[in-house]
Amino acid sequence: MRIIGVTGPTGSGKTVLTEYFSGLGIPTIDADALYHSMLVPPSRCLDAIRDAFGEQVIAADGSLDRTVLSEIVFSDAEKLKLLNKTVLKMVIERTREIIAELEVQGNTCVMVDAPTLIEAEFDKECDAVVVVIAPKEDRILRISERDGIDECHARDRVMAQKPDEFYTDVADYVIINDKGEQEYSSEIRRLASKLGF
Protein backbone atom coordinates (compact mmCIF):
# COMPACT_ATOMS: atom_id res chain seq x y z
CA MET A 1 0.00 0.00 0.00
CA ARG A 2 1.38 3.37 -1.04
CA ILE A 3 0.74 5.97 1.68
CA ILE A 4 0.81 9.67 0.77
CA GLY A 5 0.75 11.99 3.77
CA VAL A 6 -0.77 15.44 3.38
CA THR A 7 -0.06 18.05 6.03
CA GLY A 8 0.46 21.75 6.64
CA PRO A 9 -0.99 24.44 8.84
CA THR A 10 -4.74 24.67 9.35
CA GLY A 11 -6.57 26.68 6.71
CA SER A 12 -3.92 26.14 4.04
CA GLY A 13 -6.18 24.26 1.61
CA LYS A 14 -5.42 20.58 2.23
CA THR A 15 -9.06 19.52 1.81
CA VAL A 16 -9.26 20.95 -1.72
CA LEU A 17 -6.20 18.90 -2.63
CA THR A 18 -7.48 15.62 -1.15
CA GLU A 19 -10.89 16.12 -2.79
CA TYR A 20 -9.15 16.31 -6.17
CA PHE A 21 -7.34 13.04 -5.54
CA SER A 22 -10.57 11.45 -4.28
CA GLY A 23 -11.98 12.29 -7.71
CA LEU A 24 -9.13 10.22 -9.18
CA GLY A 25 -10.21 7.26 -7.08
CA ILE A 26 -7.63 7.65 -4.30
CA PRO A 27 -9.25 7.13 -0.88
CA THR A 28 -8.47 9.72 1.80
CA ILE A 29 -8.34 9.34 5.55
CA ASP A 30 -9.18 12.70 7.13
CA ALA A 31 -7.45 12.53 10.52
CA ASP A 32 -9.49 15.44 11.93
CA ALA A 33 -12.79 13.82 10.97
CA LEU A 34 -11.54 10.50 12.31
CA TYR A 35 -10.60 12.15 15.62
CA HIS A 36 -14.05 13.72 15.93
CA SER A 37 -15.73 10.38 15.21
CA MET A 38 -13.69 8.85 18.03
CA LEU A 39 -15.13 11.35 20.54
CA VAL A 40 -18.70 10.03 20.43
CA PRO A 41 -19.44 8.70 23.95
CA PRO A 42 -18.72 6.14 25.24
CA SER A 43 -15.20 6.82 24.04
CA ARG A 44 -11.71 5.86 25.19
CA CYS A 45 -10.42 9.00 23.47
CA LEU A 46 -12.95 11.24 25.24
CA ASP A 47 -12.12 9.64 28.59
CA ALA A 48 -8.42 10.35 28.03
CA ILE A 49 -9.17 14.02 27.27
CA ARG A 50 -11.30 14.26 30.42
CA ASP A 51 -8.46 12.78 32.48
CA ALA A 52 -5.99 15.28 31.00
CA PHE A 53 -8.09 18.47 31.12
CA GLY A 54 -10.81 17.85 33.70
CA GLU A 55 -14.59 18.00 33.64
CA GLN A 56 -14.52 21.59 32.34
CA VAL A 57 -14.11 20.27 28.78
CA ILE A 58 -17.15 17.99 29.01
CA ALA A 59 -20.56 19.40 28.01
CA ALA A 60 -23.75 18.74 29.96
CA ASP A 61 -24.74 15.95 27.56
CA GLY A 62 -21.43 14.12 28.14
CA SER A 63 -19.88 15.12 24.80
CA LEU A 64 -16.69 17.10 24.35
CA ASP A 65 -17.12 20.86 24.68
CA ARG A 66 -14.89 21.72 21.73
CA THR A 67 -15.16 25.47 22.31
CA VAL A 68 -13.79 25.21 25.85
CA LEU A 69 -11.04 22.80 24.81
CA SER A 70 -10.06 25.03 21.86
CA GLU A 71 -9.78 28.07 24.13
CA ILE A 72 -7.49 26.11 26.44
CA VAL A 73 -5.14 24.56 23.88
CA PHE A 74 -4.89 27.41 21.39
CA SER A 75 -3.83 29.89 24.08
CA ASP A 76 -1.20 27.66 25.69
CA ALA A 77 1.44 25.79 23.69
CA GLU A 78 2.04 23.30 26.50
CA LYS A 79 -1.66 22.45 26.69
CA LEU A 80 -1.70 21.87 22.91
CA LYS A 81 1.24 19.48 23.32
CA LEU A 82 -0.69 17.71 26.08
CA LEU A 83 -3.73 17.30 23.83
CA ASN A 84 -1.58 15.89 21.02
CA LYS A 85 0.15 13.50 23.42
CA THR A 86 -3.24 12.40 24.74
CA VAL A 87 -5.00 11.67 21.45
CA LEU A 88 -2.51 11.23 18.60
CA LYS A 89 -1.52 7.66 19.44
CA MET A 90 -5.17 6.54 19.36
CA VAL A 91 -5.87 8.36 16.08
CA ILE A 92 -2.78 6.82 14.46
CA GLU A 93 -3.77 3.35 15.65
CA ARG A 94 -7.16 3.74 14.01
CA THR A 95 -5.56 5.20 10.87
CA ARG A 96 -3.38 2.11 10.52
CA GLU A 97 -6.45 -0.12 10.91
CA ILE A 98 -8.30 1.76 8.15
CA ILE A 99 -5.27 1.56 5.84
CA ALA A 100 -5.17 -2.21 6.38
CA GLU A 101 -8.92 -2.43 5.62
CA LEU A 102 -8.48 -0.40 2.42
CA GLU A 103 -5.63 -2.67 1.31
CA VAL A 104 -7.80 -5.77 1.85
CA GLN A 105 -10.43 -4.11 -0.35
CA GLY A 106 -7.87 -3.93 -3.17
CA ASN A 107 -6.70 -0.33 -2.90
CA THR A 108 -3.05 0.26 -3.73
CA CYS A 109 -2.79 3.89 -2.55
CA VAL A 110 -4.25 6.05 0.21
CA MET A 111 -3.90 9.70 1.23
CA VAL A 112 -3.74 10.58 4.91
CA ASP A 113 -4.74 14.21 5.54
CA ALA A 114 -3.37 15.05 8.98
CA PRO A 115 -2.45 18.49 10.35
CA THR A 116 -0.36 16.74 13.03
CA LEU A 117 1.23 14.17 10.71
CA ILE A 118 4.75 15.20 11.78
CA GLU A 119 3.99 15.54 15.50
CA ALA A 120 2.58 12.00 15.42
CA GLU A 121 5.71 10.87 13.53
CA PHE A 122 3.43 9.29 10.94
CA ASP A 123 5.40 11.03 8.19
CA LYS A 124 7.96 8.24 8.70
CA GLU A 125 5.34 5.70 7.62
CA CYS A 126 4.51 7.59 4.42
CA ASP A 127 5.97 6.91 1.00
CA ALA A 128 5.64 10.62 0.18
CA VAL A 129 4.76 13.71 2.21
CA VAL A 130 2.89 16.59 0.55
CA VAL A 131 2.85 19.92 2.39
CA VAL A 132 0.40 22.72 1.63
CA ILE A 133 1.18 26.17 3.02
CA ALA A 134 -0.55 29.54 2.60
CA PRO A 135 -0.17 33.10 3.89
CA LYS A 136 -1.33 33.58 7.48
CA GLU A 137 -3.97 36.19 6.66
CA ASP A 138 -5.53 33.91 4.04
CA ARG A 139 -5.62 31.06 6.53
CA ILE A 140 -7.23 33.24 9.20
CA LEU A 141 -10.06 34.18 6.84
CA ARG A 142 -10.58 30.57 5.73
CA ILE A 143 -10.67 29.24 9.30
CA SER A 144 -13.10 31.99 10.36
CA GLU A 145 -15.47 31.15 7.50
CA ARG A 146 -15.04 27.36 7.74
CA ASP A 147 -15.52 27.04 11.50
CA GLY A 148 -17.90 29.96 12.05
CA ILE A 149 -15.61 31.72 14.53
CA ASP A 150 -14.51 35.33 14.72
CA GLU A 151 -11.18 36.42 13.27
CA CYS A 152 -9.66 36.87 16.73
CA HIS A 153 -10.15 33.18 17.59
CA ALA A 154 -9.07 32.17 14.10
CA ARG A 155 -5.89 34.21 14.55
CA ASP A 156 -5.20 32.44 17.88
CA ARG A 157 -5.38 29.09 16.08
CA VAL A 158 -3.04 30.22 13.33
CA MET A 159 -0.53 31.67 15.78
CA ALA A 160 -0.56 28.39 17.75
CA GLN A 161 0.62 26.52 14.64
CA LYS A 162 4.20 25.60 13.89
CA PRO A 163 6.13 27.79 11.39
CA ASP A 164 6.05 26.81 7.71
CA GLU A 165 9.60 25.43 7.93
CA PHE A 166 8.44 22.80 10.42
CA TYR A 167 6.37 21.28 7.61
CA THR A 168 8.50 22.03 4.56
CA ASP A 169 11.66 20.57 6.13
CA VAL A 170 10.19 17.04 5.92
CA ALA A 171 8.24 17.50 2.68
CA ASP A 172 8.79 15.60 -0.53
CA TYR A 173 6.45 18.03 -2.32
CA VAL A 174 5.45 21.56 -1.31
CA ILE A 175 2.51 23.52 -2.70
CA ILE A 176 2.19 27.21 -1.86
CA ASN A 177 -1.46 28.18 -2.03
CA ASP A 178 -1.16 31.95 -2.44
CA LYS A 179 -2.27 32.79 -6.01
CA GLY A 180 -5.98 32.05 -6.10
CA GLU A 181 -8.15 29.02 -6.85
CA GLN A 182 -7.24 28.61 -10.52
CA GLU A 183 -3.48 28.55 -9.94
CA TYR A 184 -3.92 26.27 -6.91
CA SER A 185 -5.91 23.82 -9.04
CA SER A 186 -3.10 23.87 -11.61
CA GLU A 187 -0.53 23.17 -8.88
CA ILE A 188 -2.60 20.21 -7.68
CA ARG A 189 -2.80 18.78 -11.21
CA ARG A 190 0.98 19.14 -11.56
CA LEU A 191 1.42 17.33 -8.24
CA ALA A 192 -0.87 14.51 -9.41
CA SER A 193 1.30 14.11 -12.50
CA LYS A 194 4.49 14.00 -10.41
CA LEU A 195 2.92 11.33 -8.21
CA GLY A 196 2.01 9.29 -11.25
CA PHE A 197 -1.77 9.84 -11.34
Summary of the structure (lengths in Angstrom):
residues: 197
radius of gyration: 17.0
end to end distance: 15.1
largest distance: 49.5
contacts: 581
relative contact order: 0.21
helix: 56%
strand: 13%
